């Protein structure tokens, strides 16, 4: 990926941090935290693999990546978050980015294309020991969203996520996004009037 494309991700993140947080009052932020807690029931970390899988499903049912309402407790605090642009560690940064994005979305539609269950396993080493096997959940969702910008751009593409789960703590340690579109084409959709109806 070229430097201009990668840089655009950081510009979008900065834009969200600057305008997403400045456009919300403390009351709005508290309401967002309250609605997130209410939606997830302020649950403790998961105590089994089955519980983690169910809570991933619950997050997808409420379109966490669009609504900004996410079950934070299923993620390791140092979870790696990756998309076609960048990779970083840290649950708090991920949650903040989701909430900022949510504040810019005026309409959205999400339809599940794929949700694999039971979980599959990635072999994390050259040997076949059970300890090397990492539980993985994969999803693919057709996403359409309209951004709250004057020209009302609509972003639309199939969006996949691979969740790697620690078999001991049952926490997600990697959240890796994939897009069924060239990343640069995805960025271009931000800067043109929406061609897809919601």
N, C-alpha and C positions, 0 to 999 in steps of 0.2 A: 504494500500500500504506500502511495506517495505521501510526502510530508504535508502537502496541502490538504489532502483528504483527512489524514490523522489530526491535523491541527483544527479542522472544522469541528471535530468532536469536542475538543477543549473549549472552543468558542461557544458551542451550544451549551456545554455544562456551565461555563461562566455566565452566559446569558440567563440561564435558569436560576443560578445562585443569586445573581444580582437582582433580577426583576421578579423572580418568583418569591424571594423572601421579602423584598422591599414592598411588594404589592400586598403582602399579607400583614395584618395586624397581629399583636400578641393573642388577641381573642380568636382570630381565625386559626392561628397555629395551634392553640389549645384545643379548638374544636376538632382539628385534623387529628391530633394525638388522641383525643377522646373517642372519635369515631373509629380510629384504628384499633384502640384498646377494646372498644365495644364489639367490633367485628370479630376480633380474634379472641375475645373473652379474657384478655390479659393472661393467656395461658403460660405455664412454665415451659421450659425446654422439653422436647419429646422424650419419652422413656422407652420407646421401641421403634424399630424400623417401620412397622406397620403404621404407627402413629405419625411418623414423619411423612410417609407417603400420603396418608389421608389429609394431613395439613397442607401439603403441596397442592393436592386436589382442591381443597377448600380455598386456597389463595387464588388458584386459577378460576374457580367459580365466581369469585368477586373481581376478576380481571385486575389483579394487584398491580400489574405493570402499567395500567391505564388509570386506575382509581387512586393509586398511591397508598392504598390500604393493604399492608403486608404484615404477615405473621413473622415479626423479627426474630422471635425466639427459636425458630427452626434453623437459623443460620448461625454458624460459628462466627464469633466477633472478628476473626481474621479471614473470613471466607474470601476467596478470589472470585471477582466478578469480571467476566470478559464478554466482549461483543466484537463485531467485525472491525472496530476502530481501535480499541484500547483494552488493557487489562489492569485492574488495580485490586488491592486487598482492603477490606474494611467494610463491615456491615453498615456502619453509620453513614458512610458516604453514599452507599447504594440506596439506603432508605431516603436520605435527603434528595438524591437525584430523582427518585421515583415521585416523591411528594412535589418537587418543583415541576416535573413534567406534568403531573396531574393538574396542577394549577393553570396550565396553558391549554389543556384539552377541553373543547367545548362540547364535542359529541364523539362517541366512539361505538364501534361494533366489533365484537370478538367472537369467533366461532372456532371451537376445538376441531382440529383436523386429525390429530393423533395424540393419544395419551397411553404410553405403554405401561401395562401392569399385568403380571407381576414385574418387579424390578429385574433389570438385567445387570450383569456384572462386568466391569472393566478389569482386566488383569493389569495391576500396577507394577509388575516386575517380570523378570524372565523365568521365575520358577512358578510352579502351580500351587503353592501353599494357599490355604484358605485365607490367611491373613493378608495376602496380596490382592485379594479380590475386593473391589470397591463397588458397593451398590450404586446403581445409576437409574434415574428416572428421566425419560425423554418426553417432551411435549412438542406439538406443533400447532399453532393457532393462526387463523387468518385474521389479521388485524387491520382495521380501518379507523383512522382517527383524524379529527379536524382540529387544527391548532387555532388558538385565539389570537390571530394576527389579522391585520386589516384585509388581506387578500384571501383569507380563509383557506390555507393550504390543507390538502388531505393527504396523509401518508397511508399507503396501503401496500401490504405484502405479507406473505406467510412468514411467521416468526417462530423460531424453535428455541427451546431451552433444554440443555442437558444439566441435570442436577447430580453432583457426586455427593454421596452421603458417607460420613465416617461410620464404619460398622460398630465402633465402640461407643461413641457419644450420641450417635443417631442425628448429628447436626450436619447440615449441608456445608461442605467445604469448598465447593466450586459450583458456580452458576454461570454457565457458558451459553451465550446467545448465538444463534445463527440466523441469517436472513436469506430468503430465497430471492435476493435482488442484489445487484452490485452496490456496495456501500456508497459509492459516489452518486449513483442514481437515487438512492434513498435520501441523501443530503439535498440533491437538486429538487426533490419534491417539496422541501420546506420553502423554497424560494419561488414557487409558481402556484398560480391559482388552482384549486382542487379540480381534478378531472373526474373524480369518483363521487357518486352521491351516497350519503349516509342515510 
